[in-house]
Amino acid sequence: MSKGIFITGTDTGVGKTVIAGALAIALKDRGYSVGVMKPVETGCKKSGKRLIPSDAIFLKKASRSRDSLDLINPYRFKTPLAPAVASELEGVRIDISRILKAYHTLNKKHDIVIVEGAGGILVPVYKDYLFIDLIRDLTIPVVVVARPGLGTINHTLLTIRCAQEYGIPVIGFILNYSKDLKPDPSENTNPLVIKRLSNVPLIGIFPFIRNLKNNPERLKVFDTKNFLNGILPFCS
């Protein structure tokens, strides 16, 4: 198995980039050479003639990577839609082999590569090729990032079972407070219910951290030791 992990989510906006960044920082601080990748990013803002992939840039900063942004993020689009839809609207053909080649280049350079998806596991990358197909082609395990509140049991179990049916190893799930929300009674029971019904480990619960946009180093305020202990055995 490749020395990498794929960060997927139950939906868009659950905090995959934050979790990927936090893991990158923690691994880097432990002495690992860390590669990061965001194969396709949509909803990029324009600066002159260039598209700015904010998620990929965040990951590059978090990992203190010297890799080129084009290697970290082979494809980027302005339209804030699924990659397959955005690419079609913008008249760009996504070459999956280019993404795989970029990953293997990073894989040879680093001890571990953290790959972040877009949206959920069944989001189409190009035509009928889904992110779950990409994960299987990369031959790496997944970490599922989910919301902590009401509705997350269904979304998380669906994602885990879908990955397992594809033969993809699921390292575990992380509940992430991507927003500063009012307490939800289900947050107290969701972790144990998901763990029991999925038979997949709860890696941890990640708190909401303010002012992260251009400052991934703020992620250091949270101790990720337990997160790493749950993940590293799958990546050696």
N, C-alpha and C positions, 0 to 999 in steps of 0.2 A: 504493500500500500504506500502511496505517496505520503511524504511528510507535510501534510497540509490539513486544514480544516475549512469547511464551508459554513459561513454564518447565514442561515436562512431565517425567515420570519413567518409568523402566521398571517401577516398582512403588511401593507405599507405603513410606515410611520410608527413601527413598534420599537425602533431604536437599534436596528442592526449595526449601524455605523458606530454608534456609541460603544456597543459591546465589542465590536471588532477592534476599535481604537483602544479600548481599555485592555484587551488581551494583548494587543501589540506592544503597548507600553510596559505591561507587566513582564512579558517575555523578554523584551529588550533589556529591562532592568535586571533580569536574572542572567544576562550574558548571552542570550541567544541572538543569532542573526535572523532578523524577521523580515520577510517579504510580505507585501500586502497587494491585494488586487480587487478592483471593482470592474469586472469584465465589460459591463454596459451601464452607463448612467444616463438617465433621461431627466428632463426638467432643468437642464443646465442654462444658466444665464449667459448672455453674450457680453463680451468685452471687446469692442472693436469687431474684428472678424473672427475672434476666437470664442469657443464655448468653454466655460469654466465649470469643471466637474467638482463641485464642492465636497461631495462625499469622498471622492478619491484623494483630493488634496488633504482633507482631514486625516485620512488613513496614512498618507505619506508623511505628514507632520508627526502623527502619533508614533510611527515606527522609526522615525528619524531616518527614513530611507533616502538613498542617493539614486535609486532607480528612476528612469525617466517616467514622466507622467503618462506618456503614450504606452509604455509597457504595463504600468499599473492599471491603466484605463484605456483599452484599445478602441472602444467605441463610446461616443457621447452624442446626445441629441438635445435639442431645445425643447421639443414637445414633451410635456409631462404625462406621458402615457406608457403603457407596457412597451418594452424595447421593440418587439415585433411590429407593433402598431406605429410607434414613432419612426422607426426606420423606413417603413412603407410610405408614410406621409412625407418624409424628407428625402425619399428617393435613394436610400442607401442600402446596399446589400451587406448584411452581416455575415462574415465568413467565420464559421465556427472554428476552422482550423487555425485561424489567426489567434483566436482566444486561447486555444489549447497550447499553441506554440509559445505564447506569452507566459502562460502559467509554467510550462516546463522550463523556460529560460529562468524564471524567478526561482523555481524549485531547485535548480542546479546551483544557484548563487547563495541560497539561504538555508538555515537550519529548519525553518518552518515557514509556510506561506499561509496567510489568512485571506480567504476569498469571501467577499461579501456579495450576495445576490441583490436583486431588485424586486421588491414586493414579496410575494410568497413563492412556494416551491413549484407551483404549476403555472406561473407567469411565463408566457411565450417569449423566448429570446429572439427567434427568427422563424417566421412561418409556423410550422407545427412542432418545432424543436423547443422544448421547455427547459426551464432551469433545472428541473429534476434530471433531464437527459444530460445536461452539462455536468452536473455533480457526478453522475454515474460514469461519464467519460473521463472525468478527472480522477476517478477512483479515490475519493477522499470522503471521510465521514462528515456528518453535519452536526451543528449545534443549532437548536431551535430557539429563537427569541420570541417571546410572547408578552402580551399585556398581562397585568396582574389581576384585573377586575372581572366583572360579570361578562360571561361569554367566552372567556379564554379556555375553558375546559374543552368545549367543542372544537374551537379553532386549533388548539394545540394537539389534541388527539388526532384530528384529521391529518394534520401535517406530519406527525410522527408515523402514523400508520401508512400513509402514502409513501413516505421515504422507505419504510421497512418492506413494503410490497415490491418496491423497485430494487430491493437488495442492498440498499444504502445503510450503512451503520449509523445509528443515532447515538452520539456521545451522551446527550442529555438536553435538558431545556433550561432556559434562563428566563425568569420573569423580570421585566424591566419597567421601571417607572419613568416612561419617556416624557411625562408631563406632571406638573404639580397639581394633582387632582384631589377632590374631597375623598375621604376614606370610604371604601366600599366593603360591606360586610363579607362579601365572597372572597376577598383577598386573604382572609384568615384560613379558609378551607381549601381554596383552589390548588395550592402547591401539593398537598398530600393526596388530593383526589386525582390529579393528573399523574402523579408518581405511581399511585396504586393501580390505576386503570391502564397505564401505558407500560408499566414495568421498566420505565426509563428513569435514570437518575435526575433529580433536581440539582443542577450545578450550583445555583444560587439565585438570590434576589438582588437586583441592582437598583440602587436608589436614584431618585431624580437629582441631577446636578445642574446648577444654573451656569449660564454664560460659557457654554462649551464651544460655540460656533467656530471661533478662530483660536481656541486655546485648549487643545486636547490634553495638555499637561495637567489641567484641573482634574482629570480623571484619576490622578494619583491619590486624591483624598479618600478613595475607597480601597480597602485592602482586598486585593484579588487573589490572595494566597489559596483560598479554598477553591476558587474558580480554576486556577491552574492545576491544582492537584487532581481535579476531576477531568481535566482535558489532556494533560501531557502524556499519560500512558497510551493514548490513541495515536499520538503523533510522533512517536519515536521510531 
